[in-house]
Amino acid sequence: MDFNEIRQLIDIVNSSDLQETIIEEKDGFKIILRRSSAAQSTLAPVTAVPALQAIPQASYAAPSPVKSEALSNLVESRSPIVGTFYQSSSPDSPPFVAINDTIKKGDVLCIIEAMKLMNEIEAEVSGTIVEILVENGQAVEYDQPLFRIKP
């Protein structure tokens, strides 16, 4: 990857709503672009990783046994796509749901923006919102938990 390609990546991140982008190539080249608090992209140090070195993957911390018993009756609503999480249809609108709201199957919980398309995420079960696990405007991964619902 040359300097011009990196410059193009920075321009793409600047023109999008992405907060962070990580690009890894098979040869061990890795670049991380993060949007700073002043809404400017910054370039993280580029490091070459030896091919045989294991790169730790992001994972969710396993809940403690006591907590897992309390959560065992909860249903997690997960992201069906990679994108940006939004709690409302516009910055002026109230959130679709809040903690302790009662919802019905099919109610809109949030919007996930992917490639400039707004995707409404609907509840798969009826119940009460117990926890909102993502902040407004945060990037989410495929299958990442978004909400915990008590059926």
DSSP file (Angstrom, degrees, kcal/mol; ACC not computed):
  #  RESIDUE AA STRUCTURE BP1 BP2  ACC     N-H-->O    O-->H-N    N-H-->O    O-->H-N    TCO  KAPPA ALPHA  PHI   PSI    X-CA   Y-CA   Z-CA
    1    1 A M              0   0    0      0, 0.0     2,-0.1     0, 0.0     0, 0.0   0.000 360.0 360.0 360.0 126.2    0.0    0.0    0.0
    2    2 A D     >  -     0   0    0      1,-0.1     4,-1.9     4,-0.0     3,-0.3  -0.431 360.0 -96.5 -98.3 175.5    1.5    3.3   -1.0
    3    3 A F  H  > S+     0   0    0      1,-0.2     4,-2.6     2,-0.2     5,-0.2   0.859 121.3  54.8 -59.8 -39.4    1.1    6.8    0.4
    4    4 A N  H  > S+     0   0    0      1,-0.2     4,-2.1     2,-0.2    -1,-0.2   0.884 107.4  50.1 -64.3 -38.3   -1.5    7.8   -2.3
    5    5 A E  H  > S+     0   0    0     -3,-0.3     4,-2.1     2,-0.2    -1,-0.2   0.902 111.1  49.0 -65.7 -40.1   -3.7    4.8   -1.4
    6    6 A I  H  X S+     0   0    0     -4,-1.9     4,-2.3     2,-0.2    -2,-0.2   0.918 109.6  52.0 -64.3 -42.8   -3.5    5.7    2.3
    7    7 A R  H  X S+     0   0    0     -4,-2.6     4,-2.1     1,-0.2    -2,-0.2   0.897 108.9  50.9 -59.6 -41.3   -4.4    9.3    1.5
    8    8 A Q  H  X S+     0   0    0     -4,-2.1     4,-2.3     2,-0.2    -1,-0.2   0.893 108.5  51.8 -64.1 -39.9   -7.5    8.0   -0.4
    9    9 A L  H  X S+     0   0    0     -4,-2.1     4,-2.5     2,-0.2    -2,-0.2   0.909 108.5  50.8 -62.1 -42.1   -8.5    5.9    2.6
   10   10 A I  H  X S+     0   0    0     -4,-2.3     4,-2.6     1,-0.2    -2,-0.2   0.916 110.1  49.9 -61.9 -42.5   -8.3    9.0    4.8
   11   11 A D  H  X S+     0   0    0     -4,-2.1     4,-1.7     2,-0.2    -1,-0.2   0.894 110.1  50.5 -62.9 -40.4  -10.5   10.9    2.4
   12   12 A I  H  < S+     0   0    0     -4,-2.3     4,-0.4     2,-0.2    -2,-0.2   0.931 112.2  46.3 -63.6 -45.8  -13.0    8.1    2.3
   13   13 A V  H >< S+     0   0    0     -4,-2.5     3,-1.2     1,-0.2     5,-0.2   0.908 111.2  53.1 -63.7 -41.5  -13.2    7.9    6.2
   14   14 A N  H 3< S+     0   0    0     -4,-2.6    -1,-0.2     1,-0.3    -2,-0.2   0.841 110.2  47.5 -61.9 -33.4  -13.4   11.8    6.3
   15   15 A S  T 3< S+     0   0    0     -4,-1.7    -1,-0.3    -5,-0.2    -2,-0.2   0.431 109.8  64.3 -90.1   2.0  -16.4   11.7    4.0
   16   16 A S  S <  S-     0   0    0     -3,-1.2    -3,-0.0    -4,-0.4     0, 0.0  -0.563  87.3-113.7-114.6-179.4  -18.2    9.0    5.8
   17   17 A D  S    S+     0   0    0     -2,-0.2    -4,-0.1    67,-0.0    -3,-0.1   0.330  71.3 128.7 -94.2   5.3  -19.8    8.5    9.3
   18   18 A L        -     0   0    0     -5,-0.2    -2,-0.1     1,-0.1     3,-0.1  -0.350  41.2-168.6 -64.2 139.8  -17.2    5.9   10.2
   19   19 A Q  S    S+     0   0    0      1,-0.3    16,-3.0    15,-0.1     2,-0.3   0.709  74.0  11.8 -96.7 -28.2  -15.5    6.4   13.5
   20   20 A E  E     -A   34   0A   0     14,-0.2     2,-0.4    21,-0.1    -1,-0.3  -0.990  58.9-172.4-152.8 141.4  -12.8    3.8   13.0
   21   21 A T  E     -A   33   0A   0     12,-2.7    12,-3.1    -2,-0.3     2,-0.5  -0.999   4.9-166.5-135.9 133.0  -11.5    1.6   10.1
   22   22 A I  E     -A   32   0A   0     -2,-0.4     2,-0.5    10,-0.2    10,-0.2  -0.981   5.0-172.6-121.0 128.2   -9.0   -1.2   10.4
   23   23 A I  E     -A   31   0A   0      8,-2.8     8,-2.6    -2,-0.5     2,-0.4  -0.982   4.1-179.3-124.1 124.8   -7.4   -2.6    7.3
   24   24 A E  E     -A   30   0A   0     -2,-0.5     2,-0.3     6,-0.2     6,-0.2  -0.973   9.3-158.2-124.0 138.1   -5.2   -5.7    7.4
   25   25 A E    >   -     0   0    0      4,-2.8     3,-1.9    -2,-0.4    -2,-0.0  -0.779  31.5-111.3-110.5 159.8   -3.5   -7.3    4.5
   26   26 A K  T 3  S+     0   0    0     -2,-0.3    -1,-0.1     1,-0.3    -2,-0.0   0.780 113.2  64.4 -60.6 -28.7   -2.2  -10.9    4.3
   27   27 A D  T 3  S-     0   0    0      1,-0.1    -1,-0.3     2,-0.1    24,-0.1   0.415 124.1 -97.8 -78.9   5.0    1.4   -9.8    4.3
   28   28 A G  S <  S+     0   0    0     -3,-1.9    21,-1.5     1,-0.3     2,-0.3   0.378  76.9 142.4  98.2  -4.2    1.0   -8.4    7.8
   29   29 A F  E     + B   0  48A   0     19,-0.2    -4,-2.8    17,-0.1     2,-0.4  -0.538  25.4 179.5 -71.0 133.5    0.5   -4.8    6.9
   30   30 A K  E     -AB  24  47A   0     17,-0.8    17,-0.9    -2,-0.3     2,-0.4  -0.999  11.4-178.1-140.8 134.5   -2.1   -3.2    9.2
   31   31 A I  E     -A   23   0A   0     -8,-2.6    -8,-2.8    -2,-0.4     2,-0.5  -0.999   7.8-162.5-134.0 137.8   -3.5    0.4    9.3
   32   32 A I  E     -A   22   0A   0     -2,-0.4    12,-2.2   -10,-0.2     2,-0.5  -0.981   2.9-167.2-121.7 124.3   -6.0    1.9   11.7
   33   33 A L  E     -AC  21  43A   0    -12,-3.1   -12,-2.7    -2,-0.5     2,-0.4  -0.954  11.1-178.7-111.3 124.6   -7.8    5.1   10.9
   34   34 A R  E     -AC  20  42A   0      8,-1.7     8,-3.1    -2,-0.5     2,-0.5  -0.960  27.2-127.4-124.9 141.8   -9.7    6.7   13.7
   35   35 A R  E     - C   0  41A   0    -16,-3.0     6,-0.3    -2,-0.4     4,-0.0  -0.753  31.3-138.0 -83.9 126.9  -11.8    9.9   13.8
   36   36 A S    >   -     0   0    0      4,-4.3     3,-1.9    -2,-0.5     4,-0.1  -0.252  27.9 -97.9 -79.5 172.6  -10.6   12.2   16.5
   37   37 A S  T 3  S+     0   0    0      1,-0.3    -1,-0.1     2,-0.2    -2,-0.0   0.734 125.0  61.2 -64.0 -22.0  -12.8   14.2   18.8
   38   38 A A  T 3  S-     0   0    0      2,-0.2    -1,-0.3     1,-0.0     3,-0.1   0.202 122.5-107.8 -88.2  15.7  -12.3   17.2   16.6
   39   39 A A  S <  S+     0   0    0     -3,-1.9     2,-0.4     1,-0.2    -2,-0.2   0.783  81.7 125.9  62.5  31.0  -13.9   15.2   13.7
   40   40 A Q        -     0   0    0     -4,-0.1    -4,-4.3    -6,-0.0    -1,-0.2  -0.940  61.7-119.6-116.0 142.8  -10.6   14.8   12.0
   41   41 A S  E     -C   35   0A   0     -2,-0.4     2,-0.3    -6,-0.3    -6,-0.3  -0.554  27.0-160.2 -78.5 143.6   -9.1   11.4   11.0
   42   42 A T  E     -C   34   0A   0     -8,-3.1    -8,-1.7    -2,-0.2     2,-0.6  -0.914  14.6-127.9-122.2 153.9   -5.8   10.4   12.5
   43   43 A L  E     -C   33   0A   0     -2,-0.3   -10,-0.2   -10,-0.2     3,-0.1  -0.889  20.4-147.0-104.5 120.0   -3.4    7.8   11.2
   44   44 A A        -     0   0    0    -12,-2.2   -12,-0.2    -2,-0.6     0, 0.0  -0.428  40.5 -77.8 -78.9 159.3   -2.3    5.3   13.7
   45   45 A P        -     0   0    0      0, 0.0     2,-0.5     0, 0.0   -13,-0.2  -0.294  46.2-129.0 -57.9 139.7    1.2    3.9   13.5
   46   46 A V        -     0   0    0    -15,-0.1     2,-0.4    -3,-0.1   -15,-0.1  -0.791  29.9-174.3 -92.9 129.9    1.6    1.3   10.8
   47   47 A T  E     -B   30   0A   0    -17,-0.9   -17,-0.8    -2,-0.5     2,-0.5  -0.964  23.5-134.4-127.9 144.0    3.2   -1.9   12.0
   48   48 A A  E     -B   29   0A   0     -2,-0.4   -19,-0.2   -19,-0.2   -20,-0.1  -0.851  23.0-155.0 -93.4 127.1    4.3   -5.0   10.1
   49   49 A V        -     0   0    0    -21,-1.5     6,-0.1    -2,-0.5    -2,-0.0  -0.892  23.7-110.5-105.3 128.4    3.1   -8.2   11.9
   50   50 A P    >   -     0   0    0      0, 0.0     3,-1.3     0, 0.0   -22,-0.1  -0.276  27.8-121.7 -56.5 142.9    5.1  -11.4   11.4
   51   51 A A  T 3  S+     0   0    0      1,-0.3   -23,-0.1   -24,-0.1    -2,-0.0   0.801 108.8  48.0 -60.0 -33.0    3.0  -13.9    9.4
   52   52 A L  T 3  S+     0   0    0      2,-0.1     2,-0.3     0, 0.0    -1,-0.3   0.577  86.2 105.2 -88.0  -8.5    3.2  -16.6   12.1
   53   53 A Q  S <  S-     0   0    0     -3,-1.3     2,-0.3     1,-0.1    -4,-0.0  -0.547  74.4-123.7 -75.1 132.9    2.2  -14.3   15.0
   54   54 A A        -     0   0    0     -2,-0.3    -1,-0.1     1,-0.0    -2,-0.1  -0.600  18.5-146.0 -75.6 131.7   -1.4  -14.8   16.2
   55   55 A I        -     0   0    0     -2,-0.3     2,-0.1    -6,-0.1    -1,-0.0  -0.888  21.6-120.8 -99.0 121.0   -3.4  -11.6   16.1
   56   56 A P        -     0   0    0      0, 0.0     2,-0.3     0, 0.0     3,-0.0  -0.371  26.5-137.4 -63.4 135.9   -5.9  -11.5   19.0
   57   57 A Q        -     0   0    0      1,-0.1     2,-0.1    -2,-0.1     0, 0.0  -0.663  23.2-101.3 -92.9 148.6   -9.4  -11.1   17.7
   58   58 A A        +     0   0    0     -2,-0.3     2,-0.3     1,-0.0    -1,-0.1  -0.455  51.6 170.7 -65.9 138.0  -12.0   -8.8   19.3
   59   59 A S        -     0   0    0     -2,-0.1     2,-0.4    -3,-0.0     3,-0.0  -0.974  35.8-107.8-146.6 160.7  -14.3  -10.7   21.6
   60   60 A Y        -     0   0    0     -2,-0.3     2,-0.1     1,-0.1    84,-0.0  -0.742  41.8-109.1 -90.4 137.9  -17.0  -10.0   24.1
   61   61 A A        -     0   0    0     -2,-0.4    -1,-0.1     1,-0.1     0, 0.0  -0.417  34.0-115.8 -65.7 135.7  -16.1  -10.7   27.7
   62   62 A A        -     0   0    0     -2,-0.1    -1,-0.1     1,-0.1     6,-0.0  -0.559  33.4-116.0 -72.6 133.2  -17.9  -13.7   29.1
   63   63 A P        -     0   0    0      0, 0.0    -1,-0.1     0, 0.0    -3,-0.0  -0.311  33.5 -98.3 -68.7 154.5  -20.3  -12.7   31.9
   64   64 A S     >  -     0   0    0      1,-0.1     4,-2.7     4,-0.0     5,-0.2  -0.315  35.7-107.9 -67.5 156.9  -19.6  -14.0   35.4
   65   65 A P  H  > S+     0   0    0      0, 0.0     4,-1.5     0, 0.0     5,-0.1   0.868 119.4  51.2 -56.3 -39.2  -21.7  -17.1   36.4
   66   66 A V  H  > S+     0   0    0      1,-0.2     4,-1.2     2,-0.2     3,-0.2   0.935 113.7  44.1 -64.4 -45.2  -23.8  -15.0   38.8
   67   67 A K  H  > S+     0   0    0      1,-0.2     4,-1.8     2,-0.2    -1,-0.2   0.872 107.9  58.7 -67.8 -36.7  -24.6  -12.5   36.1
   68   68 A S  H  X S+     0   0    0     -4,-2.7     4,-1.0     1,-0.2    -1,-0.2   0.834 101.9  55.0 -64.8 -31.2  -25.3  -15.2   33.5
   69   69 A E  H  < S+     0   0    0     -4,-1.5     4,-0.4    -3,-0.2     3,-0.3   0.906 109.7  46.7 -65.2 -40.2  -28.0  -16.7   35.7
   70   70 A A  H  < S+     0   0    0     -4,-1.2     3,-0.4     1,-0.2    -2,-0.2   0.816 117.4  43.6 -70.1 -30.0  -29.7  -13.3   35.8
   71   71 A L  H >< S+     0   0    0     -4,-1.8     3,-2.1     1,-0.2    -1,-0.2   0.546  87.8  91.3 -90.9  -8.4  -29.3  -12.8   32.0
   72   72 A S  T 3< S+     0   0    0     -4,-1.0    -1,-0.2    -3,-0.3    -2,-0.1   0.780  87.6  48.7 -62.4 -26.6  -30.3  -16.4   31.1
   73   73 A N  T 3  S+     0   0    0     -3,-0.4    -1,-0.3    -4,-0.4     2,-0.3   0.399  95.7  95.6 -92.8   4.4  -34.0  -15.4   30.7
   74   74 A L    <   -     0   0    0     -3,-2.1     2,-0.5    76,-0.2    76,-0.2  -0.687  66.7-139.6 -96.2 148.7  -33.2  -12.3   28.5
   75   75 A V  E     -D  149   0B   0     74,-3.3    74,-3.2    -2,-0.3     2,-0.5  -0.909  14.6-141.1-105.3 131.0  -33.2  -12.3   24.7
   76   76 A E  E     -D  148   0B   0     -2,-0.5     2,-0.6    72,-0.2    72,-0.2  -0.804   3.9-147.5 -93.4 128.9  -30.4  -10.4   23.0
   77   77 A S  E     -D  147   0B   0     70,-2.4    69,-3.4    -2,-0.5    70,-1.5  -0.865  26.6-162.1 -90.4 122.1  -31.3   -8.5   19.8
   78   78 A R  E     -D  145   0B   0     -2,-0.6    64,-0.1    67,-0.3    66,-0.1  -0.729  23.3 -99.7-112.3 155.8  -28.3   -8.6   17.6
   79   79 A S        -     0   0    0     65,-2.5    64,-3.2    -2,-0.3    65,-0.2  -0.559  22.3-161.5 -72.6 126.7  -27.1   -6.6   14.6
   80   80 A P  S    S+     0   0    0      0, 0.0     2,-0.3     0, 0.0    -1,-0.1   0.573  74.4  24.3 -83.2  -8.0  -27.9   -8.4   11.3
   81   81 A I  S    S-     0   0    0     60,-0.2     2,-0.4    63,-0.1    63,-0.2  -0.929  84.1 -99.6-147.6 166.8  -25.3   -6.2    9.5
   82   82 A V  S    S+     0   0    0     -2,-0.3     2,-0.3    60,-0.1    59,-0.2  -0.783  71.1  93.2 -87.9 135.5  -22.1   -4.1    9.9
   83   83 A G  E    S-G  140   0C   0     57,-1.8    57,-3.2    -2,-0.4     2,-0.5  -0.966  74.5 -48.0 174.6-158.0  -22.9   -0.4   10.1
   84   84 A T  E     -GH 139 113C   0     29,-2.2    29,-2.7    -2,-0.3     2,-0.3  -0.930  48.4-132.6-111.5 129.2  -23.6    2.6   12.3
   85   85 A F  E     - H   0 112C   0     53,-2.9    52,-3.2    -2,-0.5     2,-0.4  -0.629  23.4-177.3 -83.9 130.6  -26.2    2.3   15.1
   86   86 A Y  E     - H   0 111C   0     25,-2.8    25,-2.6    -2,-0.3    50,-0.1  -0.998  20.5-157.9-129.4 133.7  -28.8    5.1   15.5
   87   87 A Q  S    S+     0   0    0     -2,-0.4     9,-3.3    23,-0.2    10,-0.3   0.647  79.4  28.6 -81.7 -16.1  -31.4    5.2   18.3
   88   88 A S  S    S-     0   0    0      7,-0.3    23,-0.1     8,-0.1    21,-0.0  -0.897  81.7-110.5-141.3 169.0  -33.7    7.5   16.3
   89   89 A S  S    S+     0   0    0      5,-0.4    -1,-0.0    -2,-0.3    21,-0.0   0.712 101.5   4.3 -76.0 -20.3  -34.7    8.4   12.7
   90   90 A S  S >  S-     0   0    0      4,-0.2     3,-1.0     1,-0.0    -1,-0.1  -0.972  81.1-101.8-155.0 162.6  -33.1   11.8   13.0
   91   91 A P  T 3  S+     0   0    0      0, 0.0    -1,-0.0     0, 0.0    -2,-0.0   0.792 122.3  49.4 -59.8 -26.9  -31.0   13.8   15.5
   92   92 A D  T 3  S+     0   0    0      2,-0.1    -3,-0.0    -3,-0.0     0, 0.0   0.671  95.7  90.6 -84.4 -17.8  -34.2   15.8   16.5
   93   93 A S  S <  S-     0   0    0     -3,-1.0     3,-0.1     1,-0.1    -3,-0.0  -0.428  82.8-109.4 -81.7 151.7  -36.4   12.7   16.9
   94   94 A P        -     0   0    0      0, 0.0    -5,-0.4     0, 0.0    -4,-0.2  -0.396  48.8 -85.7 -71.2 157.8  -36.8   10.8   20.2
   95   95 A P        -     0   0    0      0, 0.0    -7,-0.3     0, 0.0     3,-0.1  -0.267  30.4-124.6 -61.6 151.2  -35.2    7.4   20.4
   96   96 A F  S    S+     0   0    0     -9,-3.3     2,-0.3    13,-0.2    14,-0.1   0.917  91.5   6.2 -61.5 -43.5  -37.3    4.5   19.1
   97   97 A V        -     0   0    0     12,-0.5     2,-0.3   -10,-0.3    -1,-0.2  -0.954  63.5-166.5-139.5 158.1  -36.9    2.7   22.5
   98   98 A A    >   -     0   0    0     -2,-0.3     3,-2.0    -3,-0.1    31,-0.3  -0.887  45.9 -69.8-134.8 167.2  -35.6    3.3   25.9
   99   99 A I  T 3  S+     0   0    0     -2,-0.3    31,-0.2     1,-0.3     3,-0.1  -0.358 121.3  20.6 -60.3 138.6  -34.8    1.1   28.9
  100  100 A N  T 3  S+     0   0    0     29,-3.4    -1,-0.3     1,-0.3     2,-0.2   0.420  89.9 139.4  77.2   4.8  -38.0   -0.2   30.6
  101  101 A D    <   -     0   0    0     -3,-2.0    28,-2.5    28,-0.2     2,-0.5  -0.555  52.6-129.5 -73.6 141.7  -40.1    0.4   27.4
  102  102 A T  E     -E  128   0B   0     26,-0.2     2,-0.3    -2,-0.2    26,-0.2  -0.815  32.3-173.4 -91.4 130.7  -42.6   -2.4   26.5
  103  103 A I  E     -E  127   0B   0     24,-3.4    24,-2.1    -2,-0.5     2,-0.3  -0.837  16.6-141.3-124.2 160.0  -42.2   -3.5   22.9
  104  104 A K    >   -     0   0    0     -2,-0.3     3,-2.4    22,-0.2    19,-0.3  -0.856  42.0 -84.2-115.3 155.2  -44.1   -5.8   20.6
  105  105 A K  T 3  S+     0   0    0     -2,-0.3    19,-0.2     1,-0.3    21,-0.1  -0.363 119.2  27.6 -55.8 130.2  -42.7   -8.1   18.0
  106  106 A G  T 3  S+     0   0    0     17,-2.5    -1,-0.3     1,-0.4    18,-0.1   0.248  85.8 135.0  97.7 -12.3  -42.0   -6.1   14.8
  107  107 A D    <   -     0   0    0     -3,-2.4    16,-2.8    15,-0.1     2,-0.4  -0.430  64.6-107.4 -66.8 144.8  -41.6   -2.7   16.6
  108  108 A V  E     + I   0 122C   0     14,-0.2    14,-0.3     1,-0.2    -1,-0.1  -0.616  37.2 178.3 -75.4 127.3  -38.6   -0.7   15.3
  109  109 A L  E     -     0   0C   0     12,-3.5   -12,-0.5    -2,-0.4     2,-0.3   0.791  59.7 -34.8 -96.4 -37.2  -35.7   -0.8   17.9
  110  110 A C  E     - I   0 121C   0     11,-1.1    11,-2.7   -14,-0.1     2,-0.4  -0.942  56.0-104.2-167.9-179.9  -33.1    1.2   16.0
  111  111 A I  E     -HI  86 120C   0    -25,-2.6   -25,-2.8    -2,-0.3     2,-0.5  -0.984  20.0-160.0-123.7 138.8  -31.6    2.0   12.6
  112  112 A I  E     -HI  85 119C   0      7,-2.6     7,-2.0    -2,-0.4     2,-0.5  -0.979  12.1-148.7-118.4 120.4  -28.3    0.7   11.3
  113  113 A E  E     +HI  84 118C   0    -29,-2.7   -29,-2.2    -2,-0.5     2,-0.4  -0.760  20.7 173.8 -89.1 125.5  -26.8    2.7    8.5
  114  114 A A  E >  S- I   0 117C   0      3,-2.5     3,-1.4    -2,-0.5   -31,-0.1  -0.968  70.7 -16.6-134.2 117.9  -24.8    0.6    6.0
  115  115 A M  T 3  S-     0   0    0     -2,-0.4    -1,-0.1     1,-0.3     3,-0.1   0.905 127.8 -52.7  55.0  46.5  -23.4    2.1    2.9
  116  116 A K  T 3  S+     0   0    0      1,-0.2     2,-0.5     0, 0.0    -1,-0.3   0.575 113.5 119.8  67.4  12.4  -25.7    5.1    3.1
  117  117 A L  E <   -I  114   0C   0     -3,-1.4    -3,-2.5     2,-0.0     2,-0.6  -0.924  59.5-139.0-106.8 132.6  -28.8    2.9    3.4
  118  118 A M  E     -I  113   0C   0     -2,-0.5     2,-0.6    -5,-0.2    -5,-0.2  -0.812  19.0-166.7 -93.4 118.4  -30.9    3.1    6.6
  119  119 A N  E     -I  112   0C   0     -7,-2.0    -7,-2.6    -2,-0.6     2,-0.4  -0.919  13.1-141.3-110.1 116.8  -32.0   -0.3    7.8
  120  120 A E  E     -I  111   0C   0     -2,-0.6     2,-0.6    -9,-0.2    -9,-0.2  -0.622  12.9-148.7 -76.7 129.9  -34.7   -0.5   10.5
  121  121 A I  E     -I  110   0C   0    -11,-2.7   -12,-3.5    -2,-0.4   -11,-1.1  -0.894  16.2-157.5-102.7 121.3  -34.0   -3.2   13.0
  122  122 A E  E     -I  108   0C   0     -2,-0.6   -14,-0.2   -14,-0.3     2,-0.2  -0.661  22.6-100.2-102.5 153.5  -37.2   -4.7   14.3
  123  123 A A        -     0   0    0    -16,-2.8   -17,-2.5   -19,-0.3    -1,-0.1  -0.476  21.2-160.7 -68.9 136.2  -37.9   -6.6   17.6
  124  124 A E  S    S+     0   0    0    -19,-0.2     2,-0.3    -2,-0.2    -1,-0.1   0.583  76.7  30.4 -92.4 -12.7  -38.0  -10.4   17.2
  125  125 A V  S    S-     0   0    0    -21,-0.1     2,-0.3   -50,-0.1   -19,-0.1  -0.949  80.6-115.6-139.1 158.7  -39.9  -10.8   20.5
  126  126 A S        +     0   0    0     -2,-0.3     2,-0.3   -22,-0.1   -22,-0.2  -0.700  64.6  87.3 -89.1 149.9  -42.3   -8.9   22.6
  127  127 A G  E    S-E  103   0B   0    -24,-2.1   -24,-3.4    -2,-0.3     2,-0.4  -0.991  73.5 -47.3 161.5-152.6  -41.2   -7.8   26.0
  128  128 A T  E     -EF 102 150B   0     22,-2.2    22,-2.9    -2,-0.3     2,-0.5  -0.964  45.6-118.5-122.7 134.2  -39.4   -5.1   28.0
  129  129 A I  E     + F   0 149B   0    -28,-2.5   -29,-3.4    -2,-0.4    20,-0.2  -0.598  36.0 170.6 -70.4 119.2  -36.1   -3.4   27.0
  130  130 A V  E     +     0   0B   0     18,-3.0     2,-0.3    -2,-0.5    19,-0.2   0.779  62.5  10.4 -98.7 -36.2  -33.7   -4.2   29.9
  131  131 A E  E     - F   0 148B   0     17,-1.6    17,-2.3   -33,-0.1     2,-0.6  -0.999  51.7-151.7-149.8 139.7  -30.4   -2.9   28.5
  132  132 A I  E     - F   0 147B   0     -2,-0.3    15,-0.2    15,-0.2    14,-0.1  -0.972  16.5-173.2-110.0 116.5  -29.2   -0.9   25.5
  133  133 A L        +     0   0    0     13,-3.0     2,-0.3    -2,-0.6    14,-0.2   0.476  59.5  60.0 -93.8  -4.1  -25.7   -2.2   24.8
  134  134 A V  S    S-     0   0    0     12,-0.6     2,-0.2     4,-0.0     6,-0.1  -0.942  73.9-128.4-129.3 146.1  -24.6    0.3   22.1
  135  135 A E    >   -     0   0    0     -2,-0.3     3,-2.0     4,-0.1   -50,-0.2  -0.640  40.9 -88.9 -91.5 151.8  -24.3    4.1   22.0
  136  136 A N  T 3  S+     0   0    0      1,-0.3   -50,-0.2    -2,-0.2    -1,-0.1  -0.338 114.0  16.9 -58.6 132.3  -25.9    6.3   19.4
  137  137 A G  T 3  S+     0   0    0    -52,-3.2    -1,-0.3     1,-0.3     2,-0.2   0.442  92.8 138.5  85.0   0.5  -23.5    6.8   16.4
  138  138 A Q    <   -     0   0    0     -3,-2.0   -53,-2.9   -53,-0.3    -1,-0.3  -0.552  57.5-115.9 -81.3 142.5  -21.3    3.8   17.3
  139  139 A A  E     -G   84   0C   0    -55,-0.2     2,-0.3    -2,-0.2   -55,-0.2  -0.571  35.1-161.3 -72.8 137.9  -20.1    1.4   14.7
  140  140 A V  E     -G   83   0C   0    -57,-3.2   -57,-1.8    -2,-0.2     2,-0.2  -0.907   7.3-137.1-123.9 153.0  -21.5   -2.1   15.2
  141  141 A E    >   -     0   0    0     -2,-0.3     3,-1.6   -59,-0.2   -62,-0.2  -0.565  40.4 -77.6 -99.7 165.0  -20.3   -5.5   13.8
  142  142 A Y  T 3  S+     0   0    0      1,-0.3    -1,-0.1    -2,-0.2   -60,-0.1  -0.437 117.5   8.3 -60.9 134.5  -22.3   -8.3   12.4
  143  143 A D  T 3  S+     0   0    0    -64,-3.2    -1,-0.3     1,-0.2   -61,-0.1   0.590  89.7 149.0  68.4  14.5  -24.1  -10.3   15.2
  144  144 A Q    <   -     0   0    0     -3,-1.6   -65,-2.5   -63,-0.2    -1,-0.2  -0.625  55.3-108.7 -76.1 133.7  -23.1   -7.8   17.9
  145  145 A P  E     +D   78   0B   0      0, 0.0   -67,-0.3     0, 0.0     3,-0.1  -0.432  41.7 170.7 -63.5 133.5  -25.6   -7.6   20.7
  146  146 A L  E     +     0   0B   0    -69,-3.4   -13,-3.0     1,-0.4   -12,-0.6   0.754  61.2  11.6-109.5 -43.4  -27.6   -4.3   20.6
  147  147 A F  E     -DF  77 132B   0    -70,-1.5   -70,-2.4   -15,-0.2     2,-0.5  -0.943  57.0-141.8-136.6 153.8  -30.4   -4.8   23.2
  148  148 A R  E     -DF  76 131B   0    -17,-2.3   -18,-3.0    -2,-0.3   -17,-1.6  -0.992  25.8-168.1-115.8 129.3  -31.3   -7.2   26.0
  149  149 A I  E     -DF  75 129B   0    -74,-3.2   -74,-3.3    -2,-0.5   -20,-0.2  -0.950  19.7-143.0-123.0 133.2  -35.1   -7.8   26.2
  150  150 A K  E       F   0 128B   0    -22,-2.9   -22,-2.2    -2,-0.4   -76,-0.2  -0.857 360.0 360.0 -92.7 112.6  -37.1   -9.5   28.9
  151  151 A P              0   0    0      0, 0.0    -1,-0.1     0, 0.0   -25,-0.1   0.510 360.0 360.0 -65.9 360.0  -39.8  -11.5   27.1
